[in-house]
């Protein structure tokens, strides 16, 4: 058998840059099988070898040969007589798709590796991009579903984590598009593939990393203005903090990371919008010695 290499078994150790180098080693039959298994995610978590043969239109001998190679490479798993795509397999398929469609010219270093997503820098011609891979499942799904009624349907709860990440990517793109139309300063999504979103990269620094800002009261009010515009569009970030606010070169704020956003119709909407405001008020008071109250912040969001 031709050995095509191996990616790490531990998903948290599987680097996109390792997989990017791995992509060129696979053949068209490998990608057809990965695509077939990925498509099956919306209906079931696994397929038998015969189902893969039927759906992919590949000869049974080719499927058998390639499945062994894909399993040895930790891209596909087998349980009893069923096969399922692994996270590294889905990453590989998506990177191949982005390259084939000329969406991304190359993947660079990580921008941020978090509990629910990995973000890498990328380039397309002269445009700087951010490529976000959703990793939902690193935290308890029970906690996830409590906070994500805006993003997920109840019937999705039994699906594989990869499907949940795919739905998360789709829903965040929808949220970002709505927010952009409302004038909220957020990343611009350019392309979505499965559990991956390619966005125009914001040239900014996390608020948490700044020692000083030019005019803290003005920046505070501008952040609250963005929160207010989102709220008036029935969207609450629900995880807002100094870590997901980027400050641009002109001092303007950009709010990122919206996968936990909820609707203002959410049963805990009042609690969540209050928590967002409390986080920002407390940070500005502590870091920049403002004397804002939570009531001041809530007034800016709800009644301005």
C-alpha positions as CSV (number, residue, x, y, z in Angstrom):
1,X,0.0,0.0,0.0
2,X,1.1,3.5,-0.7
3,X,1.5,5.4,2.6
4,X,0.3,8.9,2.2
5,X,1.3,10.0,5.7
6,X,-0.4,10.5,9.0
7,X,-1.9,13.4,10.9
8,X,-1.9,13.3,14.7
9,X,-4.7,11.2,16.3
10,X,-5.4,13.8,19.0
11,X,-7.6,16.4,17.3
12,X,-6.3,19.2,19.5
13,X,-2.7,18.5,18.2
14,X,-3.8,18.5,14.6
15,X,-2.4,21.7,13.1
16,X,-4.0,23.1,10.0
17,X,-0.6,23.9,8.6
18,X,0.4,20.2,8.9
19,X,-2.8,19.2,7.1
20,X,-2.2,21.9,4.4
21,X,1.1,20.2,3.6
22,X,-0.8,16.9,3.6
23,X,-3.4,18.0,1.1
24,X,-1.2,17.6,-2.0
25,X,-0.4,14.0,-1.1
26,X,-4.0,12.8,-1.7
27,X,-5.5,11.7,-5.0
28,X,-8.9,12.4,-6.5
29,X,-10.3,9.1,-5.3
30,X,-9.4,10.0,-1.7
31,X,-11.2,13.3,-2.0
32,X,-14.2,11.7,-3.5
33,X,-14.5,9.3,-0.5
34,X,-13.9,12.2,1.9
35,X,-16.6,14.2,0.2
36,X,-19.0,11.3,0.3
37,X,-18.5,10.8,4.0
38,X,-18.8,14.5,4.7
39,X,-22.1,14.7,2.7
40,X,-23.4,11.9,4.9
41,X,-23.0,14.0,8.0
42,X,-26.3,15.7,7.4
43,X,-28.1,12.3,7.5
44,X,-26.0,10.0,9.6
45,X,-22.5,9.8,11.1
46,X,-21.2,6.8,9.1
47,X,-21.6,4.8,5.9
48,X,-20.8,1.2,5.0
49,X,-18.3,0.4,2.4
50,X,-21.0,-0.5,-0.1
51,X,-22.8,2.8,0.5
52,X,-19.6,4.6,-0.2
53,X,-19.2,2.6,-3.4
54,X,-22.8,3.5,-4.4
55,X,-22.6,7.2,-3.6
56,X,-19.1,7.9,-4.9
57,X,-19.4,5.8,-8.1
58,X,-15.9,4.4,-7.5
59,X,-15.0,0.8,-8.0
60,X,-15.2,-1.4,-4.9
61,X,-11.5,-2.3,-5.1
62,X,-10.5,1.4,-5.3
63,X,-12.8,2.2,-2.3
64,X,-11.4,-0.6,-0.3
65,X,-7.8,0.4,-1.1
66,X,-8.3,4.1,-0.4
67,X,-10.2,3.5,2.8
68,X,-7.3,1.6,4.3
69,X,-5.0,4.5,3.4
70,X,-7.3,7.1,4.8
71,X,-7.7,5.2,8.0
72,X,-4.0,4.8,8.4
73,X,-3.7,8.6,7.9
74,X,-6.2,9.3,10.7
75,X,-8.6,11.0,8.2
76,X,-11.3,8.3,8.4
77,X,-12.4,6.0,11.2
78,X,-14.1,2.6,11.2
79,X,-16.5,1.1,13.7
80,X,-17.8,-2.4,13.0
81,X,-18.7,-2.2,9.3
82,X,-19.2,1.6,9.2
83,X,-16.9,4.4,8.2
84,X,-16.9,8.0,9.3
85,X,-14.9,11.1,8.4
86,X,-12.7,12.5,11.2
87,X,-12.1,16.1,11.9
88,X,-8.7,16.0,10.2
89,X,-10.4,14.5,7.2
90,X,-13.0,17.3,7.0
91,X,-10.2,19.8,7.4
92,X,-8.3,18.2,4.6
93,X,-11.3,18.2,2.3
94,X,-12.1,21.8,3.0
95,X,-8.5,23.0,2.4
96,X,-8.5,21.2,-0.9
97,X,-11.8,22.9,-1.8
98,X,-10.5,26.3,-0.9
99,X,-7.4,25.7,-3.0
100,X,-9.3,24.4,-6.0
101,X,-11.7,27.3,-6.0
102,X,-8.8,29.8,-5.5
103,X,-10.4,31.2,-2.4
104,X,-7.2,31.0,-0.4
105,X,-3.6,31.2,-1.8
106,X,-1.9,29.8,1.3
107,X,-2.4,29.2,5.1
108,X,-0.2,31.0,7.5
109,X,0.4,31.0,11.3
110,X,-2.4,30.8,13.9
111,X,-4.1,34.0,14.9
112,X,-6.1,32.5,17.7
113,X,-6.7,28.9,19.0
114,X,-9.7,28.8,21.2
115,X,-12.1,26.4,22.9
116,X,-14.6,26.5,19.9
117,X,-12.5,27.6,16.9
118,X,-9.1,27.8,15.4
119,X,-8.3,30.9,13.3
120,X,-5.4,31.1,10.9
121,X,-4.0,34.0,8.8
122,X,-4.1,33.5,5.0
123,X,-3.6,35.4,1.8
124,X,-5.4,35.6,-1.6
125,X,-3.4,37.7,-4.0
126,X,-2.8,40.9,-1.9
127,X,-5.8,40.5,0.3
128,X,-5.2,39.5,4.0
129,X,-7.6,36.8,5.1
130,X,-8.6,35.0,8.3
131,X,-9.7,31.4,8.0
132,X,-11.8,30.1,10.9
133,X,-12.3,26.4,11.6
134,X,-15.1,25.7,14.0
135,X,-14.2,23.2,16.8
136,X,-17.5,23.0,18.7
137,X,-17.3,20.1,21.0
138,X,-14.3,21.1,23.0
139,X,-16.8,22.1,25.7
140,X,-19.9,20.4,27.0
141,X,-22.7,20.1,24.5
142,X,-25.2,20.5,27.3
143,X,-23.8,23.9,28.0
144,X,-23.6,24.7,24.3
145,X,-27.2,24.0,23.6
146,X,-28.4,26.2,26.6
147,X,-26.7,29.2,25.1
148,X,-27.2,28.6,21.4
149,X,-30.9,28.5,20.7
150,X,-30.3,31.3,18.1
151,X,-27.8,29.2,16.3
152,X,-29.0,25.6,16.4
153,X,-32.3,23.8,16.0
154,X,-33.2,21.3,18.7
155,X,-33.3,18.4,16.2
156,X,-29.6,19.0,15.5
157,X,-28.6,18.0,19.1
158,X,-28.1,14.3,18.3
159,X,-25.8,15.0,15.3
160,X,-22.1,14.4,15.2
161,X,-19.9,17.3,16.5
162,X,-18.7,17.9,13.0
163,X,-22.2,18.6,11.9
164,X,-22.7,20.9,14.9
165,X,-19.6,22.8,13.8
166,X,-20.9,23.0,10.2
167,X,-24.1,24.5,11.5
168,X,-22.2,26.9,13.7
169,X,-20.2,28.1,10.7
170,X,-23.4,28.6,8.6
171,X,-25.2,30.4,11.4
172,X,-22.4,32.7,12.2
173,X,-22.1,33.8,8.6
174,X,-25.8,34.6,8.6
175,X,-25.4,36.6,11.8
176,X,-22.4,38.5,10.4
177,X,-24.2,39.3,7.2
178,X,-27.2,40.7,9.2
179,X,-25.0,42.7,11.5
180,X,-23.1,44.2,8.6
181,X,-26.3,45.4,7.0
182,X,-27.2,47.0,10.3
183,X,-23.9,48.9,10.4
184,X,-22.3,46.9,13.2
185,X,-18.5,46.7,12.8
186,X,-17.8,42.9,12.4
187,X,-15.6,40.7,10.2
188,X,-16.8,40.4,6.6
189,X,-17.4,36.8,5.6
190,X,-16.3,35.9,2.1
191,X,-16.7,32.2,1.7
192,X,-18.0,29.3,3.8
193,X,-17.1,25.6,3.3
194,X,-18.5,23.0,5.7
195,X,-17.1,24.0,9.1
196,X,-14.8,26.7,7.8
197,X,-15.4,30.4,7.1
198,X,-13.0,32.6,5.2
199,X,-13.2,36.3,6.3
200,X,-11.5,39.5,5.4
201,X,-8.9,40.0,8.1
202,X,-9.3,43.0,10.4
203,X,-6.0,44.8,11.0
204,X,-6.4,45.3,14.7
205,X,-5.3,44.4,18.2
206,X,-7.4,42.8,20.9
207,X,-8.6,45.5,23.4
208,X,-7.2,43.2,26.1
209,X,-3.7,43.7,24.8
210,X,-3.7,47.5,24.7
211,X,-2.1,49.3,27.6
212,X,-3.6,52.7,26.6
213,X,-6.2,54.1,24.2
214,X,-6.5,57.6,23.0
215,X,-9.9,58.4,24.4
216,X,-11.4,55.7,26.6
217,X,-14.9,57.4,27.1
218,X,-15.2,57.7,23.3
219,X,-14.2,54.1,22.7
220,X,-16.5,52.9,25.4
221,X,-19.4,54.7,23.8
222,X,-18.5,53.4,20.3
223,X,-18.5,49.8,21.6
224,X,-21.9,50.4,23.3
225,X,-23.2,51.9,20.0
226,X,-22.3,48.7,18.2
227,X,-23.9,46.5,20.9
228,X,-27.0,48.7,20.6
229,X,-27.2,48.3,16.8
230,X,-26.9,44.6,17.1
231,X,-29.6,44.5,19.9
232,X,-31.9,46.6,17.7
233,X,-31.4,43.9,15.1
234,X,-32.5,41.3,17.6
235,X,-29.0,39.9,18.2
236,X,-27.1,39.7,21.5
237,X,-23.4,38.7,21.4
238,X,-23.7,36.9,24.8
239,X,-20.0,36.4,25.2
240,X,-18.7,39.9,24.9
241,X,-15.4,40.9,26.6
242,X,-12.2,42.7,26.0
243,X,-10.8,39.6,24.2
244,X,-13.2,39.7,21.3
245,X,-13.1,43.4,20.5
246,X,-10.4,44.4,18.0
247,X,-9.2,48.0,17.9
248,X,-8.2,49.1,14.5
249,X,-5.4,51.4,13.4
250,X,-7.7,54.5,13.7
251,X,-8.9,53.4,17.1
252,X,-12.2,52.0,15.9
253,X,-13.6,48.9,17.6
254,X,-14.6,45.7,15.7
255,X,-16.6,43.0,17.5
256,X,-15.6,39.4,16.6
257,X,-16.6,35.9,17.6
258,X,-20.4,35.6,17.3
259,X,-21.1,31.9,17.4
260,X,-22.7,32.1,20.8
261,X,-25.1,35.0,19.7
262,X,-28.7,34.6,20.7
263,X,-31.9,36.3,19.7
264,X,-33.5,39.0,21.8
265,X,-36.4,36.5,22.1
266,X,-34.1,34.1,24.0
267,X,-35.6,33.4,27.5
268,X,-32.3,34.6,29.0
269,X,-31.9,37.6,26.8
270,X,-32.0,40.2,29.6
271,X,-29.4,38.3,31.6
272,X,-27.1,37.9,28.6
273,X,-27.2,41.5,27.3
274,X,-26.7,42.6,30.9
275,X,-23.7,40.3,31.2
276,X,-22.2,41.7,28.0
277,X,-22.6,45.3,29.3
278,X,-21.2,44.4,32.7
279,X,-18.1,42.9,31.2
280,X,-17.3,46.0,29.2
281,X,-18.2,48.4,32.0
282,X,-16.0,46.6,34.5
283,X,-13.1,46.4,32.1
284,X,-13.1,50.1,31.2
285,X,-13.5,51.1,34.9
286,X,-10.6,48.8,35.9
287,X,-8.2,49.3,33.0
288,X,-8.9,53.0,32.0
289,X,-10.3,54.3,35.3
290,X,-13.7,55.3,34.0
291,X,-16.5,55.7,36.4
292,X,-19.3,54.1,34.3
293,X,-22.1,52.3,36.0
294,X,-23.9,49.2,34.6
295,X,-27.0,51.4,34.4
296,X,-25.1,53.9,32.2
297,X,-24.1,51.1,29.9
298,X,-27.6,49.6,29.7
299,X,-29.0,53.0,29.0
300,X,-26.7,53.4,26.0
301,X,-27.7,50.0,24.7
302,X,-31.4,49.8,25.4
303,X,-32.7,53.4,25.4
304,X,-30.4,55.5,23.2
